[in-house]
């Protein structure tokens, strides 16, 4: 709409898993209140919706029911669309996207090809998290406490060919750009920790009688003199090269095989008991003092983190200390606390900074300075490292986007030409996951066998499908131009709307969807396809609605609350308003079956009072009511902008109480303001009453008001709502002893005079003379004796 500023309001699109329960309503209904407010504040609001339709849940549900995932998914979308519409949310359904449709996933494939050309999409054989039940690879982010996030099965390690996106190339930008985002600080911290930037040194430990050294990355090179043993990851490439020199190879090989069955998250668990095997016959040389140290393998060291090897300094690392104690390995202190009055010595690892000891010429030096002096001494390389790993996108399942790659004996790995997109997902009858690790797509000879785009010879298609987080990593762009068949989105339309001004969704997506979306956006910027580098300027999380029993809502718990029944019984407005009122939006809480009744009474009282007072003459004469009305306009607007929906509804209830008390003073002017405040919460009722308000007598019955949702948000008079008094808190030696009402502009001298005249204050002061008086205008006065 011309003349209005665009505002892109977006909530994370739902997965079509079946009927929505009230917990699913919780993110959407209050979020729509925010969108409606922004429209009334004069913004041209884009609030689209769609469905994240590919993935394991739909496929597993279809397998369980013996139907095709496409049929299952579309049935659910039809049901959920009706439910979403019943909320009264102001979505632009003309922009709907469904990610399992070829018109959408064609652009997943197009983006993959652009990444492949840039070297950001690559394939390699490496250990991967494998879910034995779902029979597919999982990214580290999709393994929770060593189990598959979808089905809860214990994850194992499997060596497999897999496609990855090189998100690690963007690690520093992903980290740095967090600072400019209006996101919850906890969410930004989680992403910073996941990216895991650390500054340290790359140091080489030579191996006796072997040409290659062990390379380690350490953030504490100042503790090098205290390295008393080395630890390699079981997968470290040096181990097989040292096989002939390892005298206990059978024992070592057995340990390596056991480690393969553990996920990286299981192995990295700090609480688990440490295990390991010494590589007997192998010695490394500490580069600081030339002393030989034993070399071990242990599964708590991960091959993909750092160099896959660590120098163990048990005196100054808790994990190394625990390991050394268990296996009776030397512990040498090289950093002492500056204040060592409470130093326990070898009773525990000291991990802080301090003064160097047992470190040759570096003794007595500050450890922070010694860090880089020792790095130079051993010819180490100062380096920055990241915990972040590349994004594994291969899935050995059916229900996903086919990867647009062809394998030719003559030409090797060949990308599919863009003109041939989309590579459509064939309608397989047998889409069960295969035990051999290959995708079910390998069963379709028609899909598998093709011609090489380069030489025209016989070739085979890639049979893995893409991780569904690829689908959701750019969907916000597609909403700006969902029907475009020539481009994933028109540049002009993207510039008009993007980035998203307000994004709403669950905190569980912090290191999955949110991180991947940020990565894809930066890639689009690099490709000249976007003029912004962050997808979501502002982000807010909703809490979780629990069942009446306090547990997470699920069919298995039998505690699911059906919103359809609530709408039939109480109406969508009551359900929406109660979801806003029931608690803080970012916290959620248990569903109280009778809690909605209070909101129902509030809406009924509103309708009754309106019917009795809507025909009164204009002009609010009561000063108290007028002031509260303007205060409520300010309060509700600010609260909704801050996602404090519960206190906004509470303010409306307080205003209604005053309106009932002063009903003789009510008139269309009052109702015009109140209904506009109510409209975002109860859009149907507010619209109905608004139209009635426009027909004050029988001659005007045919004239309709412009929709309340197209009206401007009411303005408040700042002068009118200024408070004239406040509660002055009286403290004596920092403890509250009294409080009284004082004029808003009271001076310190006046405040002291009134305070010392109060009997309660005299009682505490007695004959004592104050040493100091602290006065905080409009808040408190503190008498220090």
ABEGO torsion letter per residue (X at the ends): XBGBBBBBBBBBBBBBAEBBBAAAAAAAAAAAAAAAAAAAAGBBBBBBBBBBABEAAAAAAAAAAGBBAAAAAAAAAAAAAAAAAAAGBABBAAABBBAABAAAAAAAAAAAAAAAAAGABBBBBBBBBBBAAAGBBBBAAABBGGBBAAAGBBBBBBBBBBBBBBAAAAAAAAAAAAAABBBBAAAAAAAAAAAGBBBBBBBBBBBBGBABBBBBBBABAAAAAABABBBBBAABAAAAAAAAABAAAAAAAAAAAAAAABBAAAAABAABBBBBBBBBGBBBBBAAAGBBBBBBBBAABBAABEAGBBBBBAAABAAAAAAAAAAGBBBBBABBBABAAABAEAABBBABBEBBBGAEAABGBBAAAAAAAAAAAAGBBBBBBBABBBBBABBABABBBBBBBBBBAAAEBBBBBAAAOBBBBBBBABABBBAAGBBAAAABAAAABBBBAAAGBBBBBBABBBBAAAAAAAAAAAAABAABAABABBAAAAAAAOBBABBBEBAAAAABAAAAAAAAAAAAAAAGABABABABABBBBBBBBBBAAGBBBBAAAGABBBAAAAAAAAEAAAAAAAAAAAEBAAAEEBBBAAAAAAAAAAAAAAAAAAAAAAABBBEBABAAAAAAAAAAAAAAAAAAAAGBAAAAAAAAAAAAAAAAAAAAABBAAAAAAAAAAAAAABAAAAAAAAAAAABABAAAAABBBBBAAABBBBBBBAAAABBABBBBBBBBGGBBABBBBBBAABBAAAAAAAAAABAAAAAAAEABBBABBBBBBGABBBBBX
